[in-house]
Amino acid sequence: MGRRLEVDRALCFGTGLCSATAPGLFTLGADRVAVARAEELTDPADLALAEEVAECCPREAISLRPA
């Protein structure tokens, strides 16, 4: 069972920490706000990395929810 990777674009202020830490999971859009590259994660390594990045987000804009 996977988990849904979400970015609250209203909270994100584009530090780029997520895209620098996990470029396979996040990118910054033209507006410099984070965008998740994949909606659902199933790979255990991706899930662990996404959880780590979510914990480090200074605005708590990243979350993992049940898919």
N, CA, C, O and CB atoms as a CASP TS submission, in Angstrom:
PFRMAT TS
TARGET T0000
AUTHOR 0000-0000-0000
METHOD Language model
MODEL 1
PARENT N/A
ATOM      1  N   MET     1       0.837  -1.184   0.000  1.00  0.00           N
ATOM      2  CA  MET     1       0.000   0.000   0.000  1.00  0.00           C
ATOM      3  C   MET     1       0.877   1.240   0.000  1.00  0.00           C
ATOM      4  O   MET     1       1.814   1.352   0.791  1.00  0.00           O
ATOM      5  CB  MET     1      -0.950   0.002   1.210  1.00  0.00           C
ATOM      6  N   GLY     2       0.572   2.156  -0.879  1.00  0.00           N
ATOM      7  CA  GLY     2       1.360   3.362  -1.012  1.00  0.00           C
ATOM      8  C   GLY     2       0.838   4.492  -0.150  1.00  0.00           C
ATOM      9  O   GLY     2      -0.175   4.378   0.540  1.00  0.00           O
ATOM     10  N   ARG     3       1.562   5.569  -0.220  1.00  0.00           N
ATOM     11  CA  ARG     3       1.153   6.787   0.480  1.00  0.00           C
ATOM     12  C   ARG     3       1.191   7.938  -0.512  1.00  0.00           C
ATOM     13  O   ARG     3       2.010   7.961  -1.431  1.00  0.00           O
ATOM     14  CB  ARG     3       2.073   7.077   1.716  1.00  0.00           C
ATOM     15  N   ARG     4       0.310   8.870  -0.312  1.00  0.00           N
ATOM     16  CA  ARG     4       0.172  10.026  -1.198  1.00  0.00           C
ATOM     17  C   ARG     4       1.081  11.149  -0.706  1.00  0.00           C
ATOM     18  O   ARG     4       1.024  11.544   0.459  1.00  0.00           O
ATOM     19  CB  ARG     4      -1.309  10.506  -1.264  1.00  0.00           C
ATOM     20  N   LEU     5       1.914  11.652  -1.600  1.00  0.00           N
ATOM     21  CA  LEU     5       2.839  12.741  -1.303  1.00  0.00           C
ATOM     22  C   LEU     5       2.179  14.050  -1.724  1.00  0.00           C
ATOM     23  O   LEU     5       1.793  14.219  -2.881  1.00  0.00           O
ATOM     24  CB  LEU     5       4.215  12.538  -2.031  1.00  0.00           C
ATOM     25  N   GLU     6       2.055  14.973  -0.774  1.00  0.00           N
ATOM     26  CA  GLU     6       1.375  16.233  -1.056  1.00  0.00           C
ATOM     27  C   GLU     6       2.210  17.422  -0.600  1.00  0.00           C
ATOM     28  O   GLU     6       2.935  17.347   0.392  1.00  0.00           O
ATOM     29  CB  GLU     6       0.007  16.264  -0.380  1.00  0.00           C
ATOM     30  N   VAL     7       2.094  18.517  -1.342  1.00  0.00           N
ATOM     31  CA  VAL     7       2.711  19.785  -0.966  1.00  0.00           C
ATOM     32  C   VAL     7       1.594  20.814  -0.850  1.00  0.00           C
ATOM     33  O   VAL     7       0.830  21.025  -1.792  1.00  0.00           O
ATOM     34  CB  VAL     7       3.804  20.235  -2.010  1.00  0.00           C
ATOM     35  N   ASP     8       1.507  21.443   0.300  1.00  0.00           N
ATOM     36  CA  ASP     8       0.546  22.531   0.484  1.00  0.00           C
ATOM     37  C   ASP     8       1.183  23.789  -0.095  1.00  0.00           C
ATOM     38  O   ASP     8       2.024  24.422   0.542  1.00  0.00           O
ATOM     39  CB  ASP     8       0.158  22.724   2.012  1.00  0.00           C
ATOM     40  N   ARG     9       0.777  24.137  -1.290  1.00  0.00           N
ATOM     41  CA  ARG     9       1.403  25.244  -2.010  1.00  0.00           C
ATOM     42  C   ARG     9       1.149  26.589  -1.336  1.00  0.00           C
ATOM     43  O   ARG     9       1.887  27.545  -1.575  1.00  0.00           O
ATOM     44  CB  ARG     9       0.897  25.285  -3.439  1.00  0.00           C
ATOM     45  N   ALA    10       0.126  26.679  -0.505  1.00  0.00           N
ATOM     46  CA  ALA    10      -0.140  27.924   0.218  1.00  0.00           C
ATOM     47  C   ALA    10       0.862  28.123   1.354  1.00  0.00           C
ATOM     48  O   ALA    10       1.152  29.258   1.734  1.00  0.00           O
ATOM     49  CB  ALA    10      -1.574  27.924   0.774  1.00  0.00           C
ATOM     50  N   LEU    11       1.391  27.028   1.896  1.00  0.00           N
ATOM     51  CA  LEU    11       2.377  27.118   2.979  1.00  0.00           C
ATOM     52  C   LEU    11       3.808  27.239   2.472  1.00  0.00           C
ATOM     53  O   LEU    11       4.637  27.890   3.109  1.00  0.00           O
ATOM     54  CB  LEU    11       2.266  25.909   3.873  1.00  0.00           C
ATOM     55  N   CYS    12       4.104  26.624   1.344  1.00  0.00           N
ATOM     56  CA  CYS    12       5.473  26.585   0.820  1.00  0.00           C
ATOM     57  C   CYS    12       5.950  27.982   0.433  1.00  0.00           C
ATOM     58  O   CYS    12       5.245  28.728  -0.247  1.00  0.00           O
ATOM     59  CB  CYS    12       5.557  25.645  -0.393  1.00  0.00           C
ATOM     60  N   PHE    13       7.172  28.325   0.882  1.00  0.00           N
ATOM     61  CA  PHE    13       7.739  29.586   0.416  1.00  0.00           C
ATOM     62  C   PHE    13       9.016  29.384  -0.377  1.00  0.00           C
ATOM     63  O   PHE    13       9.811  30.312  -0.529  1.00  0.00           O
ATOM     64  CB  PHE    13       8.008  30.496   1.583  1.00  0.00           C
ATOM     65  N   GLY    14       9.217  28.168  -0.884  1.00  0.00           N
ATOM     66  CA  GLY    14      10.234  27.905  -1.885  1.00  0.00           C
ATOM     67  C   GLY    14      11.675  27.962  -1.444  1.00  0.00           C
ATOM     68  O   GLY    14      12.512  28.513  -2.159  1.00  0.00           O
ATOM     69  N   THR    15      11.992  27.405  -0.281  1.00  0.00           N
ATOM     70  CA  THR    15      13.395  27.372   0.135  1.00  0.00           C
ATOM     71  C   THR    15      14.217  26.457  -0.763  1.00  0.00           C
ATOM     72  O   THR    15      15.421  26.660  -0.921  1.00  0.00           O
ATOM     73  CB  THR    15      13.508  26.914   1.590  1.00  0.00           C
ATOM     74  N   GLY    16      13.577  25.455  -1.350  1.00  0.00           N
ATOM     75  CA  GLY    16      14.276  24.512  -2.215  1.00  0.00           C
ATOM     76  C   GLY    16      14.925  23.369  -1.462  1.00  0.00           C
ATOM     77  O   GLY    16      15.604  22.541  -2.069  1.00  0.00           O
ATOM     78  N   LEU    17      14.732  23.305  -0.159  1.00  0.00           N
ATOM     79  CA  LEU    17      15.317  22.234   0.638  1.00  0.00           C
ATOM     80  C   LEU    17      14.846  20.865   0.154  1.00  0.00           C
ATOM     81  O   LEU    17      15.641  19.929   0.060  1.00  0.00           O
ATOM     82  CB  LEU    17      14.966  22.419   2.112  1.00  0.00           C
ATOM     83  N   CYS    18      13.565  20.750  -0.150  1.00  0.00           N
ATOM     84  CA  CYS    18      13.028  19.464  -0.594  1.00  0.00           C
ATOM     85  C   CYS    18      13.615  19.028  -1.938  1.00  0.00           C
ATOM     86  O   CYS    18      14.011  17.874  -2.101  1.00  0.00           O
ATOM     87  CB  CYS    18      11.510  19.542  -0.696  1.00  0.00           C
ATOM     88  N   SER    19      13.670  19.938  -2.882  1.00  0.00           N
ATOM     89  CA  SER    19      14.181  19.578  -4.208  1.00  0.00           C
ATOM     90  C   SER    19      15.688  19.343  -4.183  1.00  0.00           C
ATOM     91  O   SER    19      16.203  18.573  -4.993  1.00  0.00           O
ATOM     92  CB  SER    19      13.843  20.672  -5.221  1.00  0.00           C
ATOM     93  N   ALA    20      16.395  19.989  -3.272  1.00  0.00           N
ATOM     94  CA  ALA    20      17.840  19.754  -3.148  1.00  0.00           C
ATOM     95  C   ALA    20      18.126  18.417  -2.469  1.00  0.00           C
ATOM     96  O   ALA    20      19.088  17.728  -2.810  1.00  0.00           O
ATOM     97  CB  ALA    20      18.503  20.895  -2.359  1.00  0.00           C
ATOM     98  N   THR    21      17.278  18.061  -1.502  1.00  0.00           N
ATOM     99  CA  THR    21      17.465  16.819  -0.753  1.00  0.00           C
ATOM    100  C   THR    21      16.952  15.606  -1.521  1.00  0.00           C
ATOM    101  O   THR    21      17.565  14.539  -1.491  1.00  0.00           O
ATOM    102  CB  THR    21      16.763  16.909   0.591  1.00  0.00           C
ATOM    103  N   ALA    22      15.844  15.773  -2.199  1.00  0.00           N
ATOM    104  CA  ALA    22      15.210  14.652  -2.903  1.00  0.00           C
ATOM    105  C   ALA    22      14.742  15.092  -4.286  1.00  0.00           C
ATOM    106  O   ALA    22      13.540  15.216  -4.519  1.00  0.00           O
ATOM    107  CB  ALA    22      14.019  14.096  -2.087  1.00  0.00           C
ATOM    108  N   PRO    23      15.687  15.331  -5.216  1.00  0.00           N
ATOM    109  CA  PRO    23      15.298  15.814  -6.546  1.00  0.00           C
ATOM    110  C   PRO    23      14.438  14.831  -7.330  1.00  0.00           C
ATOM    111  O   PRO    23      13.746  15.231  -8.267  1.00  0.00           O
ATOM    112  CB  PRO    23      16.525  16.132  -7.343  1.00  0.00           C
ATOM    113  N   GLY    24      14.470  13.575  -6.970  1.00  0.00           N
ATOM    114  CA  GLY    24      13.610  12.604  -7.635  1.00  0.00           C
ATOM    115  C   GLY    24      12.163  12.686  -7.186  1.00  0.00           C
ATOM    116  O   GLY    24      11.263  12.186  -7.861  1.00  0.00           O
ATOM    117  N   LEU    25      11.942  13.320  -6.041  1.00  0.00           N
ATOM    118  CA  LEU    25      10.592  13.416  -5.487  1.00  0.00           C
ATOM    119  C   LEU    25       9.984  14.798  -5.612  1.00  0.00           C
ATOM    120  O   LEU    25       8.762  14.935  -5.666  1.00  0.00           O
ATOM    121  CB  LEU    25      10.607  13.018  -4.052  1.00  0.00           C
ATOM    122  N   PHE    26      10.836  15.843  -5.658  1.00  0.00           N
ATOM    123  CA  PHE    26      10.342  17.218  -5.674  1.00  0.00           C
ATOM    124  C   PHE    26      11.068  18.063  -6.707  1.00  0.00           C
ATOM    125  O   PHE    26      12.223  17.812  -7.051  1.00  0.00           O
ATOM    126  CB  PHE    26      10.489  17.846  -4.299  1.00  0.00           C
ATOM    127  N   THR    27      10.364  19.061  -7.184  1.00  0.00           N
ATOM    128  CA  THR    27      10.958  20.075  -8.036  1.00  0.00           C
ATOM    129  C   THR    27      10.342  21.408  -7.622  1.00  0.00           C
ATOM    130  O   THR    27       9.321  21.439  -6.935  1.00  0.00           O
ATOM    131  CB  THR    27      10.723  19.768  -9.569  1.00  0.00           C
ATOM    132  N   LEU    28      10.956  22.492  -8.036  1.00  0.00           N
ATOM    133  CA  LEU    28      10.362  23.809  -7.809  1.00  0.00           C
ATOM    134  C   LEU    28       9.732  24.262  -9.112  1.00  0.00           C
ATOM    135  O   LEU    28      10.360  24.194 -10.168  1.00  0.00           O
ATOM    136  CB  LEU    28      11.424  24.847  -7.301  1.00  0.00           C
ATOM    137  N   GLY    29       8.500  24.721  -9.038  1.00  0.00           N
ATOM    138  CA  GLY    29       7.805  25.214 -10.210  1.00  0.00           C
ATOM    139  C   GLY    29       8.327  26.577 -10.624  1.00  0.00           C
ATOM    140  O   GLY    29       9.186  27.150  -9.954  1.00  0.00           O
ATOM    141  N   ALA    30       7.819  27.087 -11.707  1.00  0.00           N
ATOM    142  CA  ALA    30       8.229  28.402 -12.212  1.00  0.00           C
ATOM    143  C   ALA    30       7.988  29.496 -11.187  1.00  0.00           C
ATOM    144  O   ALA    30       8.661  30.527 -11.192  1.00  0.00           O
ATOM    145  CB  ALA    30       7.486  28.731 -13.500  1.00  0.00           C
ATOM    146  N   ASP    31       7.017  29.263 -10.303  1.00  0.00           N
ATOM    147  CA  ASP    31       6.715  30.240  -9.252  1.00  0.00           C
ATOM    148  C   ASP    31       7.567  30.026  -8.000  1.00  0.00           C
ATOM    149  O   ASP    31       7.352  30.683  -6.981  1.00  0.00           O
ATOM    150  CB  ASP    31       5.239  30.169  -8.884  1.00  0.00           C
ATOM    151  N   ARG    32       8.544  29.096  -8.076  1.00  0.00           N
ATOM    152  CA  ARG    32       9.469  28.771  -6.994  1.00  0.00           C
ATOM    153  C   ARG    32       8.778  28.076  -5.814  1.00  0.00           C
ATOM    154  O   ARG    32       9.286  28.102  -4.693  1.00  0.00           O
ATOM    155  CB  ARG    32      10.154  30.036  -6.512  1.00  0.00           C
ATOM    156  N   VAL    33       7.640  27.468  -6.063  1.00  0.00           N
ATOM    157  CA  VAL    33       6.928  26.707  -5.051  1.00  0.00           C
ATOM    158  C   VAL    33       7.112  25.222  -5.360  1.00  0.00           C
ATOM    159  O   VAL    33       7.093  24.814  -6.521  1.00  0.00           O
ATOM    160  CB  VAL    33       5.411  27.098  -5.007  1.00  0.00           C
ATOM    161  N   ALA    34       7.290  24.422  -4.309  1.00  0.00           N
ATOM    162  CA  ALA    34       7.560  22.993  -4.483  1.00  0.00           C
ATOM    163  C   ALA    34       6.391  22.258  -5.126  1.00  0.00           C
ATOM    164  O   ALA    34       5.223  22.582  -4.912  1.00  0.00           O
ATOM    165  CB  ALA    34       7.885  22.359  -3.146  1.00  0.00           C
ATOM    166  N   VAL    35       6.753  21.256  -5.922  1.00  0.00           N
ATOM    167  CA  VAL    35       5.790  20.380  -6.584  1.00  0.00           C
ATOM    168  C   VAL    35       6.280  18.947  -6.391  1.00  0.00           C
ATOM    169  O   VAL    35       7.454  18.654  -6.616  1.00  0.00           O
ATOM    170  CB  VAL    35       5.629  20.737  -8.118  1.00  0.00           C
ATOM    171  N   ALA    36       5.388  18.061  -5.977  1.00  0.00           N
ATOM    172  CA  ALA    36       5.735  16.647  -5.870  1.00  0.00           C
ATOM    173  C   ALA    36       5.796  16.051  -7.274  1.00  0.00           C
ATOM    174  O   ALA    36       4.891  16.266  -8.079  1.00  0.00           O
ATOM    175  CB  ALA    36       4.707  15.878  -4.980  1.00  0.00           C
ATOM    176  N   ARG    37       6.850  15.311  -7.566  1.00  0.00           N
ATOM    177  CA  ARG    37       7.007  14.686  -8.888  1.00  0.00           C
ATOM    178  C   ARG    37       6.096  13.472  -9.050  1.00  0.00           C
ATOM    179  O   ARG    37       5.681  13.153 -10.164  1.00  0.00           O
ATOM    180  CB  ARG    37       8.466  14.270  -9.109  1.00  0.00           C
ATOM    181  N   ALA    38       5.782  12.794  -7.946  1.00  0.00           N
ATOM    182  CA  ALA    38       4.902  11.621  -7.989  1.00  0.00           C
ATOM    183  C   ALA    38       3.830  11.798  -6.933  1.00  0.00           C
ATOM    184  O   ALA    38       4.112  12.280  -5.835  1.00  0.00           O
ATOM    185  CB  ALA    38       5.700  10.289  -7.762  1.00  0.00           C
ATOM    186  N   GLU    39       2.616  11.417  -7.249  1.00  0.00           N
ATOM    187  CA  GLU    39       1.540  11.552  -6.273  1.00  0.00           C
ATOM    188  C   GLU    39       1.537  10.406  -5.269  1.00  0.00           C
ATOM    189  O   GLU    39       1.339  10.628  -4.074  1.00  0.00           O
ATOM    190  CB  GLU    39       0.199  11.620  -6.981  1.00  0.00           C
ATOM    191  N   GLU    40       1.755   9.187  -5.744  1.00  0.00           N
ATOM    192  CA  GLU    40       1.726   8.043  -4.836  1.00  0.00           C
ATOM    193  C   GLU    40       3.094   7.374  -4.798  1.00  0.00           C
ATOM    194  O   GLU    40       3.691   7.087  -5.835  1.00  0.00           O
ATOM    195  CB  GLU    40       0.641   7.031  -5.263  1.00  0.00           C
ATOM    196  N   LEU    41       3.576   7.133  -3.588  1.00  0.00           N
ATOM    197  CA  LEU    41       4.855   6.462  -3.391  1.00  0.00           C
ATOM    198  C   LEU    41       4.605   5.070  -2.831  1.00  0.00           C
ATOM    199  O   LEU    41       3.787   4.884  -1.929  1.00  0.00           O
ATOM    200  CB  LEU    41       5.776   7.280  -2.446  1.00  0.00           C
ATOM    201  N   THR    42       5.328   4.086  -3.385  1.00  0.00           N
ATOM    202  CA  THR    42       5.213   2.718  -2.890  1.00  0.00           C
ATOM    203  C   THR    42       6.573   2.138  -2.504  1.00  0.00           C
ATOM    204  O   THR    42       6.643   1.215  -1.691  1.00  0.00           O
ATOM    205  CB  THR    42       4.555   1.837  -3.941  1.00  0.00           C
ATOM    206  N   ASP    43       7.642   2.665  -3.072  1.00  0.00           N
ATOM    207  CA  ASP    43       8.979   2.164  -2.787  1.00  0.00           C
ATOM    208  C   ASP    43       9.375   2.556  -1.358  1.00  0.00           C
ATOM    209  O   ASP    43       9.294   3.733  -1.005  1.00  0.00           O
ATOM    210  CB  ASP    43      10.007   2.714  -3.819  1.00  0.00           C
ATOM    211  N   PRO    44       9.798   1.597  -0.535  1.00  0.00           N
ATOM    212  CA  PRO    44      10.164   1.907   0.846  1.00  0.00           C
ATOM    213  C   PRO    44      11.254   2.978   0.971  1.00  0.00           C
ATOM    214  O   PRO    44      11.215   3.796   1.890  1.00  0.00           O
ATOM    215  CB  PRO    44      10.622   0.653   1.532  1.00  0.00           C
ATOM    216  N   ALA    45      12.209   2.976   0.065  1.00  0.00           N
ATOM    217  CA  ALA    45      13.280   3.988   0.111  1.00  0.00           C
ATOM    218  C   ALA    45      12.722   5.376  -0.185  1.00  0.00           C
ATOM    219  O   ALA    45      13.100   6.347   0.470  1.00  0.00           O
ATOM    220  CB  ALA    45      14.402   3.642  -0.897  1.00  0.00           C
ATOM    221  N   ASP    46      11.832   5.477  -1.159  1.00  0.00           N
ATOM    222  CA  ASP    46      11.198   6.763  -1.474  1.00  0.00           C
ATOM    223  C   ASP    46      10.344   7.249  -0.306  1.00  0.00           C
ATOM    224  O   ASP    46      10.344   8.436   0.022  1.00  0.00           O
ATOM    225  CB  ASP    46      10.336   6.641  -2.745  1.00  0.00           C
ATOM    226  N   LEU    47       9.621   6.330   0.312  1.00  0.00           N
ATOM    227  CA  LEU    47       8.784   6.691   1.452  1.00  0.00           C
ATOM    228  C   LEU    47       9.633   7.216   2.611  1.00  0.00           C
ATOM    229  O   LEU    47       9.284   8.220   3.232  1.00  0.00           O
ATOM    230  CB  LEU    47       7.954   5.483   1.907  1.00  0.00           C
ATOM    231  N   ALA    48      10.730   6.548   2.897  1.00  0.00           N
ATOM    232  CA  ALA    48      11.608   6.980   3.981  1.00  0.00           C
ATOM    233  C   ALA    48      12.193   8.358   3.688  1.00  0.00           C
ATOM    234  O   ALA    48      12.251   9.212   4.573  1.00  0.00           O
ATOM    235  CB  ALA    48      12.734   5.961   4.198  1.00  0.00           C
ATOM    236  N   LEU    49      12.624   8.573   2.458  1.00  0.00           N
ATOM    237  CA  LEU    49      13.186   9.867   2.076  1.00  0.00           C
ATOM    238  C   LEU    49      12.120  10.960   2.145  1.00  0.00           C
ATOM    239  O   LEU    49      12.395  12.059   2.626  1.00  0.00           O
ATOM    240  CB  LEU    49      13.787   9.797   0.661  1.00  0.00           C
ATOM    241  N   ALA    50      10.931  10.678   1.679  1.00  0.00           N
ATOM    242  CA  ALA    50       9.848  11.661   1.718  1.00  0.00           C
ATOM    243  C   ALA    50       9.498  12.033   3.160  1.00  0.00           C
ATOM    244  O   ALA    50       9.238  13.199   3.456  1.00  0.00           O
ATOM    245  CB  ALA    50       8.605  11.116   0.995  1.00  0.00           C
ATOM    246  N   GLU    51       9.492  11.055   4.043  1.00  0.00           N
ATOM    247  CA  GLU    51       9.219  11.329   5.456  1.00  0.00           C
ATOM    248  C   GLU    51      10.304  12.219   6.057  1.00  0.00           C
ATOM    249  O   GLU    51      10.008  13.140   6.819  1.00  0.00           O
ATOM    250  CB  GLU    51       9.114  10.016   6.248  1.00  0.00           C
ATOM    251  N   GLU    52      11.553  11.940   5.713  1.00  0.00           N
ATOM    252  CA  GLU    52      12.670  12.743   6.198  1.00  0.00           C
ATOM    253  C   GLU    52      12.554  14.187   5.711  1.00  0.00           C
ATOM    254  O   GLU    52      12.733  15.129   6.484  1.00  0.00           O
ATOM    255  CB  GLU    52      14.004  12.133   5.743  1.00  0.00           C
ATOM    256  N   VAL    53      12.256  14.348   4.439  1.00  0.00           N
ATOM    257  CA  VAL    53      12.118  15.691   3.870  1.00  0.00           C
ATOM    258  C   VAL    53      10.938  16.424   4.507  1.00  0.00           C
ATOM    259  O   VAL    53      11.040  17.613   4.810  1.00  0.00           O
ATOM    260  CB  VAL    53      11.935  15.615   2.337  1.00  0.00           C
ATOM    261  N   ALA    54       9.822  15.727   4.713  1.00  0.00           N
ATOM    262  CA  ALA    54       8.650  16.344   5.330  1.00  0.00           C
ATOM    263  C   ALA    54       8.980  16.854   6.732  1.00  0.00           C
ATOM    264  O   ALA    54       8.528  17.929   7.124  1.00  0.00           O
ATOM    265  CB  ALA    54       7.485  15.344   5.391  1.00  0.00           C
ATOM    266  N   GLU    55       9.758  16.096   7.478  1.00  0.00           N
ATOM    267  CA  GLU    55      10.148  16.498   8.822  1.00  0.00           C
ATOM    268  C   GLU    55      11.059  17.723   8.813  1.00  0.00           C
ATOM    269  O   GLU    55      11.072  18.493   9.773  1.00  0.00           O
ATOM    270  CB  GLU    55      10.839  15.348   9.526  1.00  0.00           C
ATOM    271  N   CYS    56      11.814  17.907   7.742  1.00  0.00           N
ATOM    272  CA  CYS    56      12.759  19.021   7.654  1.00  0.00           C
ATOM    273  C   CYS    56      12.158  20.285   7.037  1.00  0.00           C
ATOM    274  O   CYS    56      12.776  21.349   7.087  1.00  0.00           O
ATOM    275  CB  CYS    56      13.958  18.600   6.851  1.00  0.00           C
ATOM    276  N   CYS    57      10.977  20.182   6.465  1.00  0.00           N
ATOM    277  CA  CYS    57      10.373  21.336   5.801  1.00  0.00           C
ATOM    278  C   CYS    57      10.111  22.440   6.826  1.00  0.00           C
ATOM    279  O   CYS    57       9.372  22.223   7.787  1.00  0.00           O
ATOM    280  CB  CYS    57       9.055  20.932   5.080  1.00  0.00           C
ATOM    281  N   PRO    58      10.706  23.620   6.635  1.00  0.00           N
ATOM    282  CA  PRO    58      10.553  24.683   7.620  1.00  0.00           C
ATOM    283  C   PRO    58       9.125  25.209   7.757  1.00  0.00           C
ATOM    284  O   PRO    58       8.787  25.815   8.774  1.00  0.00           O
ATOM    285  CB  PRO    58      11.456  25.810   7.269  1.00  0.00           C
ATOM    286  N   ARG    59       8.292  24.988   6.756  1.00  0.00           N
ATOM    287  CA  ARG    59       6.899  25.450   6.810  1.00  0.00           C
ATOM    288  C   ARG    59       5.893  24.315   7.010  1.00  0.00           C
ATOM    289  O   ARG    59       4.683  24.541   7.030  1.00  0.00           O
ATOM    290  CB  ARG    59       6.562  26.194   5.540  1.00  0.00           C
ATOM    291  N   GLU    60       6.410  23.091   7.156  1.00  0.00           N
ATOM    292  CA  GLU    60       5.548  21.910   7.302  1.00  0.00           C
ATOM    293  C   GLU    60       4.540  21.825   6.161  1.00  0.00           C
ATOM    294  O   GLU    60       3.371  21.504   6.370  1.00  0.00           O
ATOM    295  CB  GLU    60       4.811  21.943   8.654  1.00  0.00           C
ATOM    296  N   ALA    61       5.008  22.117   4.958  1.00  0.00           N
ATOM    297  CA  ALA    61       4.148  22.124   3.775  1.00  0.00           C
ATOM    298  C   ALA    61       4.053  20.769   3.093  1.00  0.00           C
ATOM    299  O   ALA    61       3.232  20.586   2.194  1.00  0.00           O
ATOM    300  CB  ALA    61       4.647  23.136   2.793  1.00  0.00           C
ATOM    301  N   ILE    62       4.884  19.816   3.509  1.00  0.00           N
ATOM    302  CA  ILE    62       4.926  18.500   2.877  1.00  0.00           C
ATOM    303  C   ILE    62       4.279  17.480   3.793  1.00  0.00           C
ATOM    304  O   ILE    62       4.542  17.451   4.995  1.00  0.00           O
ATOM    305  CB  ILE    62       6.377  18.088   2.543  1.00  0.00           C
ATOM    306  N   SER    63       3.435  16.647   3.216  1.00  0.00           N
ATOM    307  CA  SER    63       2.792  15.603   4.016  1.00  0.00           C
ATOM    308  C   SER    63       2.668  14.313   3.226  1.00  0.00           C
ATOM    309  O   SER    63       2.661  14.311   1.995  1.00  0.00           O
ATOM    310  CB  SER    63       1.412  16.063   4.490  1.00  0.00           C
ATOM    311  N   LEU    64       2.571  13.223   3.959  1.00  0.00           N
ATOM    312  CA  LEU    64       2.317  11.909   3.396  1.00  0.00           C
ATOM    313  C   LEU    64       1.001  11.426   3.995  1.00  0.00           C
ATOM    314  O   LEU    64       0.831  11.399   5.214  1.00  0.00           O
ATOM    315  CB  LEU    64       3.501  10.904   3.688  1.00  0.00           C
ATOM    316  N   ARG    65       0.089  11.051   3.133  1.00  0.00           N
ATOM    317  CA  ARG    65      -1.237  10.612   3.558  1.00  0.00           C
ATOM    318  C   ARG    65      -1.503   9.221   2.981  1.00  0.00           C
ATOM    319  O   ARG    65      -0.907   8.838   1.975  1.00  0.00           O
ATOM    320  CB  ARG    65      -2.338  11.626   3.106  1.00  0.00           C
ATOM    321  N   PRO    66      -2.389   8.478   3.614  1.00  0.00           N
ATOM    322  CA  PRO    66      -2.755   7.179   3.029  1.00  0.00           C
ATOM    323  C   PRO    66      -3.281   7.354   1.604  1.00  0.00           C
ATOM    324  O   PRO    66      -4.036   8.282   1.313  1.00  0.00           O
ATOM    325  CB  PRO    66      -3.816   6.472   3.903  1.00  0.00           C
ATOM    326  N   ALA    67      -2.870   6.454   0.734  1.00  0.00           N
ATOM    327  CA  ALA    67      -3.308   6.535  -0.679  1.00  0.00           C
ATOM    328  C   ALA    67      -4.679   5.938  -0.848  1.00  0.00           C
ATOM    329  O   ALA    67      -5.210   5.916  -1.958  1.00  0.00           O
ATOM    330  CB  ALA    67      -2.315   5.819  -1.608  1.00  0.00           C
TER
END
